[in-house]
Amino acid sequence: MNASAVSAFDASVLIVGAGPTGLTLACDLARRGVSFRIIDKTTNYFAGSRGKGLQPRSMEVLDDLGVIDQILANGRFHLAFRAYDGTTILGDYDMHEGRHPTPDVPYASTLMIPQWRVEEILSLRLAEWGVQVELATELVALEQNDDAVIATTQKGDTQDQVRIKYLVAADGGRSFVRKLLNVGFEGETWKDERMLVGDVRVDGLDRDHWHSWPKHKDGWIALCPLPSTEMFQFQAQIPAQEEGEPTLATFQQIVDERTGRSDLKLYDPTWLSLYRANVRMVDRYRDGRVFLAGDAAHVHSPAGGQGMNTGIQDAYNLGWKLGAVLNDADPSLLDTYEEERLPVAASLLGITTKLHRQIFSDNVKEMRRGPETLQLELNYRASSLSQQDDLSSTSLRAGDRAPDAPLLDHAGNRVRLFDFFRGPRFTLLSFGRHDLAGLSKVRERYQQNLRIYTIDDSPSEAVADNTHLADDQGHALRAYGGEGGALFLIRPDGYIGFIGGDRSIDFVEAYLKHI
Ligand SMILES: Cc1cc2nc3c(=O)[nH]c(=O)nc-3n(C[C@H](O)[C@H](O)[C@H](O)COP(=O)(O)OP(=O)(O)OC[C@H]3O[C@@H](n4cnc5c(N)ncnc54)[C@H](O)[C@@H]3O)c2cc1C
């Protein structure tokens, strides 16, 4: 059917795929009041763990979406990695030794939690907004013109046509949409680097260590307890010449041979799979009104636990931009999604490939994870959305992650900056000297989309209302600088969009006007 033949829109956005990427986007759009649908071809949610490491930056996103308590309750920090040679313990390693929360970084190390649990928590959150994933519903065709996308979905024998303004392909590594639109997916498949992976119960191992036998001649094997379950994730390297059949019998045989123990019993598998290393990314994130996100845009080694996390942040970057453009912002804002996220995917492939090489070369001493895996240092400094006027009082740059800080509110309650960032709007922080007339002009004009807070080192008479925060311990000043007066405009996704001096309110206004 010709796209122009159908007129009314069924929804503004169709999200294809309800993995961590699609669900994060769905939650973000739901809280913005955007009309959307989310479909997945699967009939039941996937039972396997797959990703099991949630990075600090993703936890900040999930905090903003209102599910961090459930996430923390179901996960575990600082799970010690225990290496063996046969029955001999070689040592215990904390991949995140010395990493603990600080005033500016509330989540400091990787949380172990099965991916399906993260998806479950996001689905339940989505249901609170009255949205259900439409399961057993597959995207089978799409076409687009300047005004709309017409998506054909199939449920059982019934096909439907859905007219939307934008479609987001969060349909995973084998993305149907990416192939249909002929988007390039350059990279390599490392045919000989395969592993068996699955979730099983194991008798004979404690649940306080990630058990690993890195030195066996046929390759390494690891059994990681999955928090909030009774399962372990099994991973074993497969020699190039071997078949690598994903059956419980093969898993048990590998455990027996490579651990040298006869007391470890595997049973009740919920997922048995053979993984092949693929390292690829798209050459563009956008085709007209269609956006690619998550594994649909980049696949890489699971080493370092980056995939699910990068998908969550693709979605978080795209969500506020879609929300803004559907609310009449300049559509060119959507071009910044590719501008900001494509370089992240490129660097991700480098990080995970390096870790993959370390793991596949049995170098146990290299177990500590580098800070880049936490995704806190990731920034958009080079983006056209990152602007600055006066940097004399700060070492931060526009495009950096906005740090957290404990403060006091006007009633003397202990609060965090992240409490004030939470929600779908921009936040303007005014430090030190305040241009009160300028702030109130901008507040009036952008009240729907902007919150403004003044920050001083002690409660201030001049601005004693609920928009004033006291930096009684100096944490905000240490994290931001801003001594003598500065403005920081924080984007809805927690990155600094604009930095300027206390007199640069006109620049803030121009920035917001553009968006
Ligand atoms: C062994 C292993 C370990 C890993 N460890 C980690 C880790 O520790 N940390 C980490 O961050 N990542 C890890 N990953 C990677 C992580 O699992 C993926 O990056 C993540 O699943 C990507 O999420 P996604 O939502 O983009 O895609 P997916 O989770 O693949 O979801 C895509 C969804 O789209 C649906 N779909 C596909 N086609 C259609 C269609 N035509 N119509 C409707 N629906 C469709 C699918 O049914 C699926 O539900 C690991 C992966 C593996 C295999």
The ligand as an ORCA input file, in Angstrom:
! r2SCAN-3c Opt
* xyz 0 1
  C      26.271    -14.427     26.765
  C      25.956    -12.978     26.735
  C      26.357    -12.190     27.797
  C      26.092    -10.813     27.787
  N      26.494    -10.057     28.848
  C      26.177     -8.723     28.893
  C      26.438     -7.918     30.063
  O      26.964     -8.394     31.075
  N      26.095     -6.608     30.036
  C      25.513     -6.063     28.933
  O      25.272     -4.854     28.952
  N      25.207     -6.802     27.839
  C      25.508     -8.117     27.793
  N      25.159     -8.878     26.708
  C      24.520     -8.223     25.543
  C      23.027     -8.003     25.745
  O      22.391     -9.220     26.005
  C      22.456     -7.336     24.490
  O      23.272     -6.250     24.147
  C      21.005     -6.852     24.732
  O      20.115     -7.920     24.781
  C      20.550     -5.915     23.597
  O      19.275     -5.447     23.896
  P      18.276     -4.976     22.750
  O      17.036     -4.565     23.462
  O      18.957     -3.993     21.885
  O      18.011     -6.266     21.857
  P      17.395     -7.668     22.272
  O      17.545     -7.918     23.722
  O      17.969     -8.664     21.341
  O      15.838     -7.500     21.993
  C      15.324     -7.430     20.681
  C      13.848     -7.824     20.715
  O      13.287     -7.559     19.440
  C      12.361     -8.577     19.139
  N      12.188     -8.621     17.661
  C      13.121     -8.941     16.736
  N      12.610     -8.809     15.490
  C      11.336     -8.382     15.640
  C      10.283     -8.070     14.711
  N      10.454     -8.149     13.375
  N       9.085     -7.693     15.197
  C       8.882     -7.601     16.551
  N       9.845     -7.889     17.465
  C      11.058     -8.267     17.021
  C      12.994     -9.826     19.717
  O      12.017    -10.841     19.971
  C      13.633     -9.290     20.993
  O      12.785     -9.436     22.119
  C      25.417    -10.243     26.677
  C      24.994    -11.051     25.621
  C      25.247    -12.404     25.644
  C      24.784    -13.261     24.494
*
